[in-house]
Amino acid sequence: MMELLASLLERAMAMALLGSALVAGIFFAFSNFIMQALARLEPRAGIAAMQSINVTVLNRGFLGLFVGTALVAMLVALDAAL
């Protein structure tokens, strides 16, 4: 039983690590080149592009990754605290 729990914890840690790395990569790309590209546009075009990005990012893939990673990381942290 303990081996099963240890295996599940290892998998959860790996999932939290991978999810965190993916989210960090998304934030890095956004802040590094997407924001710079938007800054080069005329204000109206930049606003329209940012609003389009805001609508597009709200999808199952991104939200699942973002929220799922946070939940798995909280479970791993809870296990570490106990």
C-alpha positions as CSV (number, residue, x, y, z in Angstrom):
1,M,0.0,0.0,0.0
2,M,2.8,2.4,0.9
3,E,4.6,1.6,-2.4
4,L,1.4,2.5,-4.3
5,L,1.2,5.9,-2.4
6,A,4.8,6.6,-3.0
7,S,4.4,5.8,-6.7
8,L,1.4,8.1,-6.9
9,L,3.3,10.9,-5.1
10,E,6.2,10.5,-7.5
11,R,3.9,10.8,-10.5
12,A,2.1,13.8,-9.0
13,M,5.5,15.5,-8.4
14,A,6.5,14.8,-12.0
15,M,3.1,16.2,-13.3
16,A,3.5,19.3,-11.1
17,L,7.1,19.8,-12.4
18,L,6.1,19.3,-16.1
19,G,3.0,21.5,-15.7
20,S,4.9,24.3,-14.0
21,A,7.6,24.2,-16.7
22,L,5.0,24.4,-19.4
23,V,3.2,27.3,-17.7
24,A,6.5,29.1,-17.2
25,G,7.3,28.7,-20.8
26,I,4.0,30.2,-21.8
27,F,4.5,33.2,-19.5
28,F,8.1,33.5,-20.7
29,A,7.0,33.6,-24.4
30,F,4.2,36.0,-23.6
31,S,6.4,38.5,-21.8
32,N,9.4,38.1,-24.0
33,F,8.1,38.4,-27.5
34,I,4.3,38.6,-27.6
35,M,4.3,41.8,-25.5
36,Q,7.1,43.3,-27.5
37,A,5.3,42.5,-30.8
38,L,2.1,44.1,-29.4
39,A,4.1,47.2,-28.4
40,R,5.2,47.7,-32.1
41,L,1.6,47.9,-33.2
42,E,-0.5,51.0,-33.4
43,P,-2.5,51.4,-30.1
44,R,-5.9,50.4,-31.6
45,A,-4.3,47.3,-33.3
46,G,-2.5,46.3,-30.2
47,I,-5.7,46.6,-28.1
48,A,-7.6,44.5,-30.7
49,A,-4.8,41.9,-30.8
50,M,-4.6,41.7,-27.0
51,Q,-8.4,41.3,-26.7
52,S,-8.2,38.5,-29.3
53,I,-5.5,36.8,-27.3
54,N,-7.6,37.1,-24.1
55,V,-10.5,35.4,-25.8
56,T,-8.4,32.7,-27.4
57,V,-6.4,31.7,-24.3
58,L,-9.6,30.8,-22.5
59,N,-9.8,27.2,-23.7
60,R,-9.8,23.8,-22.1
61,G,-6.1,23.1,-22.9
62,F,-4.7,26.2,-21.2
63,L,-7.1,26.3,-18.3
64,G,-6.7,22.6,-17.7
65,L,-2.9,23.0,-17.6
66,F,-3.0,26.1,-15.5
67,V,-5.5,25.0,-12.9
68,G,-4.5,21.4,-13.0
69,T,-0.9,22.2,-12.3
70,A,-1.9,24.4,-9.4
71,L,-4.1,21.7,-7.9
72,V,-1.5,18.9,-8.3
73,A,1.2,21.2,-6.8
74,M,-1.1,21.9,-3.8
75,L,-1.6,18.2,-3.2
76,V,2.1,17.6,-3.4
77,A,2.8,20.5,-1.0
78,L,0.1,19.2,1.4
79,D,1.6,15.7,1.4
80,A,5.1,17.3,2.1
81,A,3.6,19.2,5.0
82,L,2.1,16.2,6.6
